[in-house]
Amino acid sequence: MKIGTDGVLLGAWAPVSPHTSSILDIGAGTGIIALQLAQRSHAPLIDAIEIDEAAYEQCVENFEDSPWGDRLFCYHAGLDEFVAEIDDRYDLIVSNPPFYTEDYPCEHPEREKARFEASLPFGDLLEGVSRLLTETGVFATILPKKEEVEFIRMASEVNLFPKRICRVRGTAASEEKRGLLEFSFKETTPEISSLTIETERHNYTEAYKNLVKDFYLKM
């Protein structure tokens, strides 16, 4: 599948620090977010999990071909299997979770599977994150804006609370379509911001370019 704006946004926006030593990407696809985080951090452990076999094989190949292959590892597994078998805990967990909305008519089975929320229900995702995250760790994700309120409510049931929220719109005249969300186990007042991607078609805002320029050859 093509690299999408959602994945690039999350890989650029998710928080990393010198203290981030372990990272997990849930539903890695072909590995773009994990690769971005490897580029941005010095974390010695960057794991990814991907259930789709074709995507998993491409992810492994992309990891091996990257400059950070010694820090990247992809598991061919579902989240439930991974939670049951892995004892590691992670300082940062990221996920561009499967979702499906009427905005995405789909004729290809692989993309349909990737976009149907039922292939990784939000409740299962949040339960897995709560079990895999370190006590002081953070979880970052990107969602359709209309899913934000319910996702935050569900997160609170496993003691995850919003720390940062960035609402994303395509242009200044368009509606907010996406939300970048960061959660932790500490209940606090979230920092709210917004991001506009384009001033017009293929003419990007300075804020967007500053966020993602390290990941494009031309921007």
PEWO-V195585 format. One record per residue. N is the residue number from 1. PHI is phi in degrees with one decimal (NA if undefined). BURIAL is I if it has 16 or more other C-alpha atoms within 10 Angstrom, else O. Layout:
<<N;PHI;BURIAL> <N;PHI;BURIAL>>
This chain:
<<1;NA;O> <2;-65.5;O> <3;-71.1;O> <4;-102.7;O> <5;-60.5;O> <6;-57.6;I> <7;-63.0;I> <8;-63.4;I> <9;-59.6;I> <10;-65.4;I> <11;-63.3;I> <12;-84.8;I> <13;-91.9;I> <14;-56.7;I> <15;-78.3;I> <16;-128.9;I> <17;-145.0;O> <18;-59.9;O> <19;-92.2;O> <20;-78.4;I> <21;-108.4;I> <22;-145.3;I> <23;-132.9;I> <24;-130.4;I> <25;-109.1;I> <26;-92.5;I> <27;74.6;I> <28;-71.6;I> <29;61.8;I> <30;-93.9;I> <31;99.6;I> <32;-60.6;I> <33;-68.5;I> <34;-61.4;I> <35;-65.5;I> <36;-61.1;I> <37;-69.6;I> <38;-65.3;I> <39;-66.9;I> <40;-85.4;I> <41;-130.4;I> <42;-110.1;I> <43;-57.3;I> <44;-74.9;O> <45;-123.8;I> <46;-129.8;I> <47;-101.6;I> <48;-140.4;I> <49;-128.3;I> <50;-149.3;I> <51;-88.2;I> <52;-75.3;I> <53;-64.4;O> <54;-64.6;O> <55;-64.9;I> <56;-57.4;I> <57;-62.3;I> <58;-67.7;O> <59;-62.0;I> <60;-58.8;I> <61;-62.5;O> <62;-65.3;I> <63;-61.9;I> <64;-65.2;O> <65;-83.6;O> <66;-89.9;O> <67;-69.0;O> <68;-113.8;O> <69;-57.0;I> <70;-74.3;O> <71;-109.4;I> <72;-111.2;I> <73;-145.4;I> <74;-112.9;I> <75;-100.0;I> <76;-90.4;I> <77;-162.7;I> <78;-84.6;I> <79;-62.6;I> <80;-63.2;O> <81;-62.2;O> <82;-62.8;I> <83;-60.5;I> <84;-69.7;O> <85;-105.1;O> <86;-103.2;O> <87;-94.5;O> <88;-64.7;O> <89;-122.7;I> <90;-121.6;I> <91;-73.6;I> <92;-137.4;I> <93;-119.5;I> <94;-125.8;I> <95;-156.5;I> <96;-99.6;I> <97;-72.5;I> <98;-63.1;I> <99;-148.6;I> <100;-137.2;I> <101;-134.3;O> <102;-67.3;O> <103;-70.3;O> <104;-124.4;O> <105;-61.3;O> <106;-142.0;O> <107;-112.2;O> <108;-103.6;O> <109;-56.0;O> <110;-64.7;O> <111;-69.6;O> <112;-61.8;I> <113;-62.0;I> <114;-67.3;I> <115;-97.7;I> <116;-74.0;O> <117;-56.4;O> <118;-64.1;O> <119;-73.7;I> <120;-150.9;I> <121;-54.5;O> <122;-56.6;I> <123;-62.5;O> <124;-65.9;O> <125;-60.3;I> <126;-67.0;I> <127;-62.1;I> <128;-62.5;I> <129;-60.1;I> <130;-62.8;I> <131;-89.0;I> <132;-103.6;I> <133;-87.1;I> <134;-65.9;I> <135;-58.2;O> <136;-104.7;O> <137;-77.6;I> <138;-131.9;I> <139;-121.9;I> <140;-124.7;I> <141;-149.1;I> <142;-132.1;I> <143;-139.7;I> <144;-58.0;I> <145;-54.3;I> <146;-70.4;O> <147;-91.1;O> <148;-61.6;I> <149;-62.3;O> <150;-67.2;O> <151;-63.9;O> <152;-63.3;O> <153;-62.2;O> <154;-64.5;I> <155;-62.1;I> <156;-63.2;I> <157;-69.4;O> <158;-113.2;I> <159;64.7;I> <160;-108.1;I> <161;-130.1;I> <162;-65.6;I> <163;-109.4;I> <164;-138.3;I> <165;-136.4;I> <166;-122.5;I> <167;-96.8;I> <168;-114.4;I> <169;-126.8;I> <170;-69.0;I> <171;-134.1;I> <172;-61.5;O> <173;-89.7;O> <174;-95.5;O> <175;-75.6;O> <176;-68.7;I> <177;-108.7;O> <178;-131.1;I> <179;-131.4;I> <180;-89.9;I> <181;-128.4;I> <182;-119.2;I> <183;-121.0;I> <184;-144.9;I> <185;-81.3;I> <186;-99.2;O> <187;-79.4;O> <188;-152.3;O> <189;-80.8;O> <190;-69.9;O> <191;-81.8;O> <192;-106.5;O> <193;-143.5;O> <194;-140.2;O> <195;-142.6;I> <196;-108.3;I> <197;-82.3;I> <198;-128.3;I> <199;-85.0;O> <200;-157.4;O> <201;-53.7;O> <202;64.7;O> <203;-117.3;O> <204;-89.2;I> <205;-71.1;I> <206;-63.7;O> <207;-62.3;O> <208;-67.2;O> <209;-60.9;I> <210;-63.8;O> <211;-73.3;O> <212;-114.4;I> <213;-61.4;O> <214;-70.3;O> <215;-113.3;I> <216;-122.3;O> <217;-71.3;O> <218;-131.0;O> <219;-147.5;O>>
